[in-house]
Amino acid sequence: MANPRSATPILRQACRQRSGLRPAHRAAAAAVPSRPFSSRRIPSTMASASTVAPIHVLAAPIASACRAHSTSSSSASASAASSTSVSPDEVAHFNALAATWWDPYGSSRLLHQMNPLRHDFIRQCVQDGAALSHPNASPSSTVENLLPRRYLDIGCGGGIFAESAARLPTTTSVTAIDPSPEVLAIARSHARRDPIVYERLNYRQASIEDLTSDASTTEQYDIVSLFEVIEHVATDPGAFLDRCGRLLKPGGWLVMSTMARTWTSWLTTVVAAEDVLGIVPRGTHDWNKYLNADELSAHFAPGSPAYDTATWQNARFQGVAYVPGLGWKGFPGGEKVGNYFFGIQKIDNKPR
């Protein structure tokens, strides 16, 4: 069977872009309406003491602004009253960025560059899980047999990850959901350029609540991905992750990326990216919704909604940082500073 890792050099070549914006694209970015200033932009609490990071980490977290499940940065009271993770404010915000999603010099350029690392992380999760569950088997043959066939990409945006997953030789189908109609129109239009991608890839304007509340939905996926999503959800992250986990088959992996809630991440994503450099519109990030690694793990621990419905194991973290001129690189311990990947394996479902 073909090795999906063989697609990585192609993805890296496609994602390797110049780090600067052309003047015309700077003007276009400036034209995107900014949200009004809010006191939420000033850190109110710290989960731990500040962690000083290398200076190159200051560019790392800004990519998360370009991708979200179109969910709310509204107040805690509004979030509690909401029964959906989708916010009209977030939908409108990312609709405004739709036209530049596949622009190599646009606001999503760092996401294109990060994409190969997403696939590397997924393969590493599968490889580590295979080593634990099949200790006596040949590592290469076991991993090849367990590589993902069916993906669910939640908060797919313009389809950067969804398209690349559909191109892998072991993939049979990719379902990608997002509530933003303009962004999905861009995603569908781009997918039509590649017949293989278009055949395997199904875009849906939907929320995670739509999928889990539909009694006819019986699909169980090998991979459920949430890249730059969890820090934007309007509802409780624990309940949201529980819904995502229900669509994952036993043995599959829930993978995501987010940012730690540290002084470094506040300086990079709010002060530098929004206020100083203007790389993303002001108000894109709500620092108080960032999740530290221990908080994310707790959403799968005893007493959490996800733990009540399934058994989870093999949690994995991988810090990443953007190095100017070199692109995204693995950053050991980065989950304590800024951007990081998280993966966890679902072992089985619990009786309800």
Secondary structure, DSSP 8 states (H G I E B T S, - for coil): ---GGGGHHHHHHHH---SS--HHHHHHHHHS------GGGS----SS------GGGGGSGGGGGG---S-----HHHHHH-SSS--HHHHHHHHTTGGGTT-TTSTTHHHHHHHHHHHHHHHHHHHHHHHHH-TTS-HHHHHHHHS--EEEEET-TTSHHHHHHHHSTT--EEEEEES-HHHHHHHHHHHTT-HHHHHHEEEEE--HHHHHH-TT----EEEEEEET-GGG-SS-HHHHHHHHHHTEEEEEEEEEEEE--SHHHHIIIIIIIIIIS-SS-TT---GGG---HHHHHHTTSTTSHHHHHEEEEEEEEEEEEEETTTEEEE-TTGGGTSEEEEEEEEEEE---
